[in-house]
Amino acid sequence: MKLLVTGGAGFIGSQLVERRLALGDSIVVIDDFNDFYSPAIKRRNVEAALAHPAYRLVEGDIRDRELVFATVKEGFDAIVHLAARAGVRPSLSQPVLYEEVNCVATIHLLEAAVAFGKPHFVFASSSSVYGINAKLPFSEEDPIDRPVSPYATTKRSGELLVFNYHHLHGLDAACLRFFTVYGPRQRPEMAIAKFTAAIENDEEISFYGDGTSRRDYTHIDDILDGVEASIEQVRGFEIVNLGGSHPVTLSELIALLETATGRPPRLRRMSDQPGDVPVTFADVRKAQRLYGYSPKVSLPDGLRGYVDWYRRRRQ
């Protein structure tokens, strides 16, 4: 297959690219190496791929409509749209930027897809779209009318835009709702990466709330299994959860990291943060039915693997 991967230098995108190159795919990546976190990290993520003859990197911003159209015009079997402004908390202070990147730029890609061959379209959405949802686990059929951050709103808007282009133009598309992805190359501001670094450097961990908030942490390998299955099986329009389906509390996560690192964490207790939701919990039965998806990496195993990777990377 020939794939276009937006955000292909990031945490998820760079590892998807390496998997697909190993399978014989031809890959074009668009990434702007912005400073949301260190561009040097993303440069390191793409080092191996740059040496592959079936890989090409386009450095640019997906808000640039001409760049998007010129790239998509080459012709692709599928577009995997992973590029986004991520994170709940930064979206509270930069809502317009989040709207521009996560919605307007998504329209550029959808327009280009329709104009040039209608490649399968895979859109990376987020569990944040469920907002304050009392029903557990979260199902794709749940009403989602109470997002609690601009980030969540832009991701739901992205899903609706993708449906528009499916309905109006027959674009085959899948919107994948990722649940708290972790593992090697995780963005440094995310909880597991940030907590591990703090423990390893004997620094305090900012511990928000009373520790009872729960997250459905999902290992990168399980997420990539779902993404790859969706690439191969995009038909019509689907919204699909990809999660670990086993939420743990913040207190439990800290205890597991203490076991994985062999070091006691130092906590700095803080009040709840605006925009956070109390729990995320994926119902993955639809993913199992459509893609044969079954999360395999337990959180204790995944954390041990992440700590090992972190320590090797520091050497």
N, C-alpha and C positions, 0 to 999 in steps of 0.2 A: 504494500500500500504506500501511497504518498500522503503524508500527513503534514498539516500546518498546526503547530503548537504555539499558542500565544502564552507568554509568561514561561517560556521553556527553559529559562535559566534559574527558575525558582526552586523551592523545596520539592514540590510535587512534580512540576514540569520537567526538571532536569533528570529525575529518575525514570519518569515515563519515557523520555527520549532515549535513554540508555537501553531500556528494555526493548523498545521497538526497533532500534538500530540492530540489536542482537538477533532480532527475528527477521531482519532483512528489509525493513521498511526504509523508505527515503523520507528524510525529515527536513522541514524548514521551520525555524524558530523565529518568532518576533519577540524581542524583549528590549525594554528601554533602560535597564540597569539603573532604575531610579534609586534615590537615597532613603527610601522608607526604612531599609536597613542597609548595611554596608554593601555597596556594589562589589567590593572585593570578594565577598562570600559567593555572590552569584557568578563572578568570573571564575572562581575556583570550581563551582558546580559544573561548568561547561568545558573545562579543560580537556577531559577525555573525549567528549563528543566532537570537539573542534578538529581532532585528528582523523575523524572518520570521513571517508570519501562520500558517503551518502547523507552528509549533514551540512546544512548551511544556516548561518546565523544572520538575521537581519536586525540590526540595532536601530530601533525606532519606537515611537509611541503609537499605540493603537488609536489614540485620538486624532491622529493624522490620517484623514480619509483617503488622501491620494496614495499614501504609503500602503494602506490596507488594500486598496483596490489593485494597485500595481502588483502586490504580492499574491493575492488570491487569484488574480488573472492567470497565473502560471498553471493553475489547474491542480486540484487535490481530490483525493478520495474522501477525506474527512478533515474537518477543522476541530481541534480540541482547544476550546477557549478557556484557558486557566488564568489568564492575566486579569488582575483586579487590584484595586486598592482594598486591602484586607484589614480586619481588626475592628472591633466594636468601638473601643475607646477613642482612637484617633478620628473616627467618623463624626464624633460629637462636636469636634472643633473644626472639621473640614468637610462639611456636608456637600458643598458645591463640587469640590474635587472628586468626592466619591460618586456623585451623580454623573459627572463628566466621564470618568474612567469606566465605571461599572455599568452605565446605561447608554450614554451617547456613543461610546466606542463600541459597545456591543451591537448597536444599530449599524454602525459602519461595517462590521464583520458580517452581519446578517444580510445587508444589502449586497455586499460583494459576493456572498455565497449564492444568492439568488441570481445575480448577474452572470456568474461564471460557473455554471455546471451543477449547482445545487449539491455540493459535497455534504455528506453526513455531518451534522453539527452537534458536538457534545459541549454542553455548557456546565461549568463548575459553579454550582450553587452552594448553599450553606444551611446547616441546621438552625442558624440564627433566624431564618424566616419563620420558624414556629413561634417565636416570641414567648409571651406568657401563655402557656398551654397547659391546662390542668390535666388533660387526658394523657396517660402514659401507657405504652410507649407512643412516640410520635409516628403517626401514619401519614402517608401521602394524601389520604382522603380527608384529613382533618381540615377544618376551616382555619385559615391563618390570616386573621384581620387585625392582629395586635402586635406588630413588630415594635421593638423597644429601642431601636437605634437606626440612624441613617444607613449604616452598613446593611443591616437586615432588610431595610426597605429597598435599597438598591438591588439586592440579590433577588428579592421577590419580583421587583420590576423587571429584572433581566429574564426571569422565567416567563413572565407574561409576554415580553417582547419576542422571545423565542417561539412561544405558542402562536403569536400573531403571524410570524413568517411561515410557520408550518401551515396554519389555517389558510392564509391568503395565497401562498405560493407552493404548497406541497413539499416544503423542506422537511426531510426526515431529521428528527432531533431528539436528544435526550438531555434532561436537566438533572444533574446528579447532586443531591444534597449531602455534602461531606459533614461528618460529625467529628470535630476536634481531632484533626490528624496530627500524629506525632511520629518521630523516628529520626534517623540520620538526615542531616541537612535541615532540620526544622528551623523555622525562622527564630532568631534569637530573642524576640520579645514574647514569644509564646510560653505558656506556663512551664511545661516540662523542660524546655531548653533553659529558661531563665532560672528555674529552681535548681536544676542540676549545676549550672555554672556557679550559682550562689553557694551551694553546699561544697562544691569542689574548691572554691576560693575562700571558704570560711567567712562568707558574708551573710547578712541577714536576708531572709525571704520576706517579702511583703505579703502578709497573710490576710486576705480580705474576708470580712464577715466572720461567722462563727464556725466555719469549716464544714457545714452541712450541705452547701451547694454541691451539685453532682454534675459530672460531665461524662459523656459517652466517648472516652478516648479510643481512637481507632488507629491502628498501626499503618504506616505508609504502604507496606506490602499488601495489606488487605484492600486499601483504597485503590492501589494500582491494579489489582486483580479486577475490581469492579469497573474501573475506567477502561481497561483493555477489553473486557467483555462487552461493554457498551459500544465501543468503537466497531467491533465486529458485528453487532446485532442491532444497530440503530434502525428502527422501522417506525414510521408514523411519528407520534409524539408521546413521550413518557417523562414523568417526574419520578425519580427513584432515590430512596435513601441508601446511603452507604455509611454504615456505622459498625461499631463493635458490638452493639446491643447488650452492653453490660456496664451501666454507669457506676462510677465510684465517687465518694465524697472527696472534697478537698483534703480533709484530714487523712483519709485513707491513702490518697495519692502521696502525701508527704511521708507517711509511714513506709510506703512501698519504695520511695526514693531513698529513704534512710537505709533500707535493706539493700537496695541495688548499689549504693555508693559505699556502704559500710561506715558512714559518717553521720553524726547527729546534726539535724538542721537547726539553725537559729531563726526564730520567728519574730517578726515585728507585726503585731496585731493592728489591723486597720478596719475601718468601717466598710460596708458594702459599697461597691462602685456603681454609679448610674449606668444603665444600659445592659448590665449583666442580668441573665435569667437564672432562676433557681436550679433548673435541671434541664439536661438534654438526654434523650433516650430514643434510639432509633428502632423502629419496627422494620426489619429487613426482609420480611416475607416476600415482598414484591421483587426485590433484588434477587432473592433465591429463586423465585419462579422464572424471572426473565433471563437472568444471567448465570444461574447456578452459583450465586454468590454465597460464600460462607466464611465469615471472619475466623482466622486460624490462630493469630498471634495474641496470646494472653497478655494482659497488662504487665504482670511481673516479668515475663520473658522479654517483652518489648522494652521495658525500662532497663533491664540488664544490658540488652543489646545497645540501647542508646548510650548508656554510661560508658560502655566499652568503646563505642565509636567516638564519643567525646574525648576520652582519654587518649586514644590513638591520634586524634586530630591535633591535640595540644602538643604532642611530642615533636 
